[in-house]
Amino acid sequence: MAASEPEKLDWSIVKQGAEARISSCSFYGKPAIVKERFSKAYRHPSLDQKLTQRRIGQEVRSMLRCRKAGISTPAVYFVDNETNSIYMAEIQGSKTLRDYINELLKVNNEETKSELENLAQKIGSVLAKMHNVDCIHGDLTTSNMLLQSDSDHIVLIDFGLSFVSSFSEDKGVDLYVLERAFLSTHPNTEEVFRILLTTYKKAAVKGSDTLSKLDEVRLRGRKRTMVG
C-alpha cells in the first residue's frame, strides 16, 4: 500500500466487474468511492502497468475536462498508481437515472410524462456540453448517470472507456450506445429519446453532423443484425 493511500478500513464493495472493483470508503473523513482497476494476467506485467496507468490517466482527464465545461462529475481526490486506484467524491443523496426513470414509468401519468420530457432535455443538454469539448464517454447508459435529489443535477460517472475526439463519427457512436441501452432498459420511451436528441442537436456545436453520423451507425447496426 502506498504511504499516502488511506488504510482499507470499513471499505464496502459497491460493484465488481471484469475491469474494476468499486468500493465505498472514507478518504480522510470524506465519503468517497474508490475504483480499483484489475491487472490483466495475459499481458506482460510492465506493459500491463503502463497501459493501465494510461487508461487511468485518460479517465481522470476526461472527468476534469467535463468539470471545466460545467458538467457535474465526481471530484477526484487521489490517484494511486501502485494499486491502480482512483479515489473520488461519493455523490450522496443521488440515484441512477436508470432507477429514477423506471420509477417514473411505473406511475405513467401526465405528471410523470412531463418529468420524463424535462429529464430528456437535461440529458441532451449535458451530452451536448460533453461533446462540445470533444469528450467521448464510451459507455453511455442511464446507469452511468446520477440524479442529485437536492439539486436535480445530472452527474456523469464511469469514464473508464472515455477518450478525446473531435470526429462526429465518434460522437454519433457515443449516442448510439446510449440509444441502444436506453431503449432496451426503458421500453416504450422512443418519444423521450427523440426529445433528448432534439435538445442535443440544438445545443451541440456540430449537432446536425453528429445526428447524421448516428443515422449511419444505426444503419450499420441493422445490417450487422441482419447478417448475424
N, C-alpha and C positions, 0 to 999 in steps of 0.2 A: 504494500500500500504506500502511495506517495506520502511524503511528510506533510504536505498541505491538504491531503484529502481527508474529509471528515470520517470518523470511525463509523462502521456499519452497525450502529445501534438503532434498534427499533425500525429497521427497514421493513417495508411491506411490499411484496411483488404485486404490481397492478396488472401487468400484461407481459406475456413472453411469447415471442415469435421465433422464426428461424434466424433472423438477423440480429435481434437485440432483446434485452430484458429491460422493462420499465418498472421502476420501483418508486415508492413514496418514502420520503425521508425528511430529516431536518438538516438544513445547511446553516450551521452556526445560528440556530434559533429561528430560522425562517423556513416555513413549509416549502418543500422542494420536491421535484421529480428528477430522478437520475436515469439516464439512458445509457446502458452498457452494451456496446457492440461486441458480438462474439467473434473469435478468431476463426478463420477458415482453415481447417486441417489439411485440405488438399493443396494449399498454396505454401510456398517456401516461407518460413517464419519472417524473414526480413522483408520480403515482398508483401506479405500479408499485412505487416505492421505499417508499411509505407502507404499501401492502398487504403487501409482502414483510417489512418490519420488524415489522408487526403479527403476521404469521404466525410469524416467528422468536421474537418475544416470547412468544406463546402456547405454542410448543413448549418453550421453556425453563421457563416457569411450570408446565407440566404435569409436566415431569421433577422439578422441585423439590417440587411438591405430592405426587407419588408417594414421593419420598425421605423427606419428613416423615411419611408414613404407614407407613414401614418397608419400602417396596418398593425393590428394587435397580434403579437406573438409572445410566447413566454420569454421573460428576461433570462439571459444566460449568466449564471453565477461563476461557473468554473469549468474548465476543460482539463481532464486528466488524461494525458497521452500514454501513461503507463498502463492504465486499466481500460483505455478507450471509452471513457465515460464523459457525458455532458451533464452538468448539474444545472437545472433550470427552475425558475419560479413555478410553484404549483398554482394553477388558476382555480382559486377557491370559489365556491358558490356558482359553479358552472355545470352544464351538462352538454353532451354531444348533440349536434344538430340532428343526428340520426334518431336519438331518443326523443328529442323535442318534436320533430316533425311527425314521428309515429304517434305521439300522444295527441297531436292536433288532428291527425287523420282518423283516430278512433272516435273523436267527437263529431267531426264532419258537419258543421253547421255554417251559417253565413259569417259568423264572427271568426271562426277558425279559418274559413276560406280567405277572408281579408288578411288575417295574420300570416297565412302562408304566402300570399302575394307580396306583403311587405317584406317578409323574410327573403323571398326570392330576389327582390330588388336590392336588399342589403348584400346578399351573396354576390350578385352580379357586379355590384359596385366595388366590393373588396377584391374580387378576382381581376377586375379591370385595373385597379391600382397596382396589383401584384405584377400583372403582365406589362404594365406601362414602364416598370423599372426592369423589365426583361428577366424576371424571376419565374422559372418554371417549377411548379411544386413537384410534379412527377407522380403523386399518389393522392389526387383529389377525391375525397369521399366525404360524406356527411359525418363519418366517424372521426375525421381529422379536422373538424371544425367544432369549436366550442361556443356556446352562448352564455355570456355572463348575465346572471339573473338581475344583478343590481344596476346594470347599465345597458343591457341589450346589445353590447358589443359582440361582434363575431371575432373569435380568436383562432388563427390558423396554427395548427400544430403538425408535428411529424414531417420534417423537411428532409428525411433521410435519403430520398431519391431526387432531390432538387438539383437544379443546375441553372446556369445563366445562358440565355439565348434571346436574340432579337428576331428570330425567324418565326413568321406567322404559322408555319407548319408545326413547330414545337408547341406553340400556344394552342393551336387547334387540337392537337393530340391531348394536351392537358385538359381541355374542355370535354373532349370525347371520353376520356377516362371518367370524369365526373358524371357525364350524362349516363354512361352505362351503369355506374354504381348507383346513381340517384334513382333512375327509373326501375332498377331491379330491387332496390331496397325499399322504395316507396312507390308501390304500384298506383297507377291511375293519376299520376302527377305530371303528365305531359304538359298541361297548360301552365303549371307552376314553373317548370323548367323553361318553357318558352318565354315567360316573363323575365326569368333570370338572364337569358341570352339577350333579350331586348335591352335590358338595362346595361348589360356588359357592352353591347355594341355602341351605345350612346356614350359610355364613359371611357372606353378603351381608345387609345390613340390610333391604333390600326384595327379597330373592331370589325369593320367590314371585311378586311383581308383575312382576319383570323376566322371569322364565321364561314367564309368561302372555303378555307382550308378544312374547317370542321366538316363541311359537306363532303369534301373529297375523302376525308378519313372515314366518314360513315360509309361511303360507297365502297371503299376498300374493305372495310369490316364486313359488309354484307356479302361481298364476293368471296371472302375467305370462309364465311359461314356456309355459303352455298357449295363451295368446293370441298369443304370439310378438312 
